[in-house]
Amino acid sequence: CFCNFLMFTFEESHYLHPCLCSPVPRKRGASIFDETAEYMRIHRALSAGKRVSFADTTGGDLVYVREFLAFDSDEEDSAKWEEEEAKYRKAERQPTYRIHPEFSAPDSGELLRIVRSNKVAVEQISPVEDEPLAFSGVIRVLNISFHKAVYIRSTMDSWASYFDHPAEYVLGSNDGDTDRFSFKLSFAPPYTTHGSRIQFVVRYETSDGDFWANNSSLNYAVTLLLSYEDDSAQPGTEMQSLYPWFSLEMPRCHRGTYM
């Protein structure tokens, strides 16, 4: 603003006094009354809205309790599951094995006739005590040479593969015309299921040549049979208990004869 300065003289003294300027107009602040009125207005607006209430004031439970189990590792879970499952698992049934020759051993008269004609024949097949998967056999040969050997050629996979097993001479078995040799064969995994078969033929080696016995070109065969204690009784059970190799099944004929 424009100011005029007035000079006043008082006995040898001179003073300069500034002229007061007009202030800029400003808005007046709210009074205590106005602030109180605004607070009451806001309070009434909030009171008219939703209110918060607690469960215990309405008769409910103030706290809901939930329990959590400690986290177990996968190994602990598996062990507990197996332990629990074992309580309800049925005991594993142990099978009973029986061998069933698929051929009939000849009687003494027929055996001698076959030996004289073919020089070699299977005399008998028997189970092996304490070895349910094994069976033994006796071979009768014609005594045509002092140096002789008998081999059992067997297969468990229908001649896809085979093995030659040497038979052992039975001491004191010579009766002048014939000698005896013995052998033992056994079923082995994976051929230990019901119906597994061992087929075999016999080779008789002498200084006069080799001779074969192959059950009239049908091959000798023995089948493995499995049963369980809780199986219902079947016809022939009594006979099978006396003779484990006995079976009511008819011998089967198979092609693919060896030799």
C-alpha positions as CSV (number, residue, x, y, z in Angstrom):
1,C,0.0,0.0,0.0
2,F,1.0,3.6,-0.4
3,C,2.2,5.1,2.9
4,N,2.6,8.7,3.8
5,F,5.2,9.6,6.3
6,L,4.6,12.4,8.7
7,M,7.3,14.2,10.3
8,F,6.9,15.6,13.7
9,T,9.3,18.0,15.3
10,F,9.8,18.0,19.0
11,E,12.5,20.1,20.4
12,E,15.4,19.2,18.2
13,S,14.3,15.7,17.6
14,H,12.9,14.2,14.4
15,Y,11.0,10.8,14.2
16,L,9.6,8.8,11.3
17,H,6.4,6.8,12.0
18,P,5.1,4.3,9.4
19,C,1.5,4.4,8.4
20,L,-0.6,1.3,9.3
21,C,-1.9,-0.6,6.2
22,S,-5.3,-2.3,6.0
23,P,-5.1,-6.2,6.6
24,V,-6.2,-8.8,4.0
25,P,-9.7,-10.2,4.9
26,R,-9.6,-13.8,6.3
27,K,-12.3,-16.4,7.0
28,R,-13.2,-16.6,10.6
29,G,-12.6,-20.1,12.3
30,A,-15.3,-22.3,13.5
31,S,-16.5,-21.6,17.0
32,I,-16.8,-24.2,19.8
33,F,-20.5,-24.2,19.2
34,D,-20.1,-25.0,15.5
35,E,-17.6,-27.9,16.2
36,T,-20.0,-29.4,18.8
37,A,-22.9,-29.3,16.4
38,E,-20.8,-31.0,13.7
39,Y,-19.8,-33.8,16.1
40,M,-23.4,-34.4,17.2
41,R,-24.5,-34.6,13.5
42,I,-21.8,-37.3,12.7
43,H,-22.7,-39.2,15.9
44,R,-26.3,-39.3,15.0
45,A,-25.5,-40.5,11.4
46,L,-23.4,-43.4,12.7
47,S,-26.0,-44.4,15.3
48,A,-28.6,-44.8,12.6
49,G,-26.5,-47.4,10.7
50,K,-25.5,-51.0,11.5
51,R,-24.5,-52.0,15.0
52,V,-21.9,-54.5,16.1
53,S,-23.0,-57.2,18.5
54,F,-21.2,-60.2,20.1
55,A,-22.2,-63.8,20.3
56,D,-22.2,-64.0,24.1
57,T,-24.7,-61.1,24.3
58,T,-27.2,-63.3,22.3
59,G,-26.6,-66.5,24.2
60,G,-24.0,-68.0,21.8
61,D,-20.4,-69.2,22.3
62,L,-17.9,-66.4,22.2
63,V,-15.1,-68.7,21.1
64,Y,-15.2,-71.7,18.7
65,V,-12.4,-74.2,19.4
66,R,-10.9,-76.3,16.5
67,E,-8.2,-78.8,17.2
68,F,-5.5,-79.7,14.6
69,L,-3.2,-82.7,14.7
70,A,0.5,-82.3,14.2
71,F,1.6,-82.9,10.6
72,D,3.3,-86.3,10.1
73,S,5.7,-87.1,7.4
74,D,4.8,-89.4,4.4
75,E,7.0,-92.2,5.9
76,E,5.2,-92.1,9.2
77,D,1.8,-92.0,7.4
78,S,2.8,-95.0,5.3
79,A,4.0,-97.0,8.4
80,K,0.8,-96.2,10.3
81,W,-1.4,-97.1,7.3
82,E,0.4,-100.5,6.8
83,E,0.1,-101.2,10.5
84,E,-3.6,-100.4,10.5
85,E,-4.2,-102.4,7.3
86,A,-2.4,-105.4,8.7
87,K,-5.0,-105.7,11.4
88,Y,-7.7,-106.5,8.9
89,R,-5.6,-108.3,6.3
90,K,-6.3,-112.0,6.0
91,A,-3.4,-114.3,6.7
92,E,-1.7,-115.3,3.5
93,R,-2.7,-118.9,2.6
94,Q,0.2,-121.3,2.1
95,P,-0.4,-123.6,-0.9
96,T,0.1,-127.3,-0.9
97,Y,2.0,-128.6,-3.9
98,R,1.4,-132.0,-5.6
99,I,3.0,-133.5,-8.7
100,H,0.9,-135.2,-11.3
101,P,2.5,-137.5,-13.9
102,E,0.7,-137.2,-17.2
103,F,1.6,-140.8,-18.1
104,S,1.1,-144.2,-16.6
105,A,4.1,-146.3,-15.5
106,P,4.1,-149.8,-17.0
107,D,3.7,-152.8,-14.9
108,S,6.7,-155.2,-14.5
109,G,5.8,-157.4,-17.4
110,E,5.2,-154.5,-19.8
111,L,8.3,-152.7,-18.5
112,L,10.6,-155.6,-19.4
113,R,9.0,-155.8,-22.9
114,I,9.6,-152.1,-23.5
115,V,13.2,-152.3,-22.2
116,R,14.1,-155.3,-24.5
117,S,12.5,-153.5,-27.4
118,N,13.7,-149.9,-26.9
119,K,16.7,-150.5,-24.6
120,V,15.5,-147.8,-22.2
121,A,12.2,-146.9,-20.3
122,V,10.9,-144.8,-17.4
123,E,10.1,-147.2,-14.6
124,Q,8.5,-144.9,-12.1
125,I,8.0,-141.3,-10.9
126,S,7.7,-140.4,-7.1
127,P,7.4,-137.2,-5.0
128,V,10.5,-136.2,-3.0
129,E,10.0,-136.0,0.8
130,D,10.3,-132.4,2.2
131,E,10.7,-131.0,-1.4
132,P,7.2,-130.4,-2.6
133,L,8.3,-128.9,-5.9
134,A,10.6,-131.9,-6.8
135,F,10.0,-135.4,-8.1
136,S,12.4,-138.3,-8.6
137,G,12.4,-141.0,-11.2
138,V,13.9,-144.4,-12.0
139,I,15.1,-145.4,-15.5
140,R,15.5,-149.0,-16.5
141,V,18.0,-149.8,-19.3
142,L,19.1,-152.9,-21.1
143,N,22.6,-154.0,-20.1
144,I,24.1,-154.1,-23.6
145,S,27.4,-152.4,-22.7
146,F,29.6,-152.0,-19.7
147,H,30.2,-148.3,-20.4
148,K,26.9,-146.6,-20.3
149,A,25.4,-143.2,-19.3
150,V,21.8,-141.9,-19.0
151,Y,20.7,-138.2,-19.4
152,I,17.4,-136.6,-18.8
153,R,16.7,-133.8,-21.2
154,S,14.0,-131.5,-19.6
155,T,12.2,-128.3,-20.4
156,M,9.7,-126.0,-18.5
157,D,8.9,-123.7,-21.4
158,S,7.8,-126.2,-24.1
159,W,11.3,-126.7,-25.5
160,A,12.1,-123.0,-26.0
161,S,15.1,-124.0,-23.8
162,Y,16.2,-127.3,-22.2
163,F,18.8,-128.8,-20.0
164,D,20.5,-132.2,-19.9
165,H,20.7,-133.7,-16.4
166,P,22.9,-136.8,-15.8
167,A,21.2,-139.7,-14.1
168,E,23.0,-141.6,-11.3
169,Y,23.6,-145.3,-11.5
170,V,21.7,-147.2,-8.7
171,L,24.3,-149.5,-7.0
172,G,23.3,-153.1,-6.8
173,S,20.5,-152.7,-9.3
174,N,21.9,-155.0,-12.0
175,D,19.8,-158.2,-12.4
176,G,21.8,-159.6,-15.2
177,D,19.8,-158.2,-18.1
178,T,19.0,-154.6,-16.9
179,D,20.3,-151.8,-14.8
180,R,18.7,-148.9,-13.0
181,F,19.5,-145.1,-13.0
182,S,17.8,-142.5,-10.8
183,F,17.3,-138.8,-11.3
184,K,15.6,-135.8,-9.7
185,L,13.9,-132.8,-11.3
186,S,12.3,-129.7,-9.7
187,F,10.0,-126.9,-10.6
188,A,11.6,-123.5,-10.3
189,P,10.3,-119.9,-10.5
190,P,8.6,-118.6,-12.5
191,Y,7.3,-122.1,-13.3
192,T,5.8,-122.7,-9.8
193,T,2.1,-121.9,-10.5
194,H,-0.8,-124.2,-10.8
195,G,-0.6,-126.1,-14.1
196,S,3.1,-125.6,-14.7
197,R,4.6,-128.5,-16.6
198,I,8.0,-130.2,-16.9
199,Q,8.5,-132.3,-20.1
200,F,11.4,-134.6,-20.5
201,V,12.9,-137.4,-22.5
202,V,15.6,-139.9,-21.7
203,R,18.8,-140.5,-23.7
204,Y,20.7,-143.8,-23.1
205,E,24.3,-143.6,-24.3
206,T,26.3,-146.9,-24.9
207,S,29.2,-148.0,-26.9
208,D,26.7,-149.5,-29.4
209,G,24.9,-146.1,-29.9
210,D,22.4,-143.8,-28.3
211,F,18.8,-144.8,-27.5
212,W,15.8,-142.6,-26.6
213,A,12.7,-143.0,-24.5
214,N,10.0,-140.4,-25.3
215,N,6.7,-142.0,-24.2
216,S,5.8,-143.3,-27.6
217,S,6.6,-139.9,-29.2
218,L,4.4,-138.0,-26.7
219,N,7.2,-137.0,-24.3
220,Y,7.0,-137.6,-20.6
221,A,5.3,-134.8,-18.7
222,V,4.7,-133.9,-15.0
223,T,2.2,-131.2,-13.9
224,L,2.4,-129.1,-10.7
225,L,-0.9,-128.8,-8.9
226,L,-1.7,-126.3,-6.1
227,S,-4.4,-126.5,-3.4
228,Y,-5.2,-124.7,-0.2
229,E,-6.3,-125.9,3.2
230,D,-9.7,-124.1,3.0
231,D,-10.5,-125.5,-0.5
232,S,-13.7,-127.6,-0.4
233,A,-13.2,-131.3,-0.6
234,Q,-13.2,-132.7,-4.1
235,P,-13.7,-136.3,-5.3
236,G,-10.5,-138.3,-4.9
237,T,-9.3,-136.2,-2.0
238,E,-8.8,-139.3,0.2
239,M,-6.8,-141.0,-2.6
240,Q,-4.7,-137.9,-3.1
241,S,-3.8,-137.7,0.6
242,L,-2.5,-141.2,0.4
243,Y,-0.8,-140.8,-2.9
244,P,0.1,-137.1,-3.5
245,W,0.8,-137.7,-7.2
246,F,-2.6,-139.3,-7.8
247,S,-5.1,-137.3,-9.9
248,L,-8.5,-137.9,-11.5
249,E,-7.5,-135.9,-14.5
250,M,-7.0,-137.9,-17.7
251,P,-3.4,-137.7,-19.2
252,R,-3.1,-135.2,-21.9
253,C,-1.4,-135.7,-25.2
254,H,0.7,-132.9,-26.6
255,R,2.3,-132.3,-29.9
256,G,5.8,-131.1,-30.4
257,T,7.4,-134.4,-29.5
258,Y,11.1,-134.3,-28.9
259,M,12.9,-136.9,-31.0
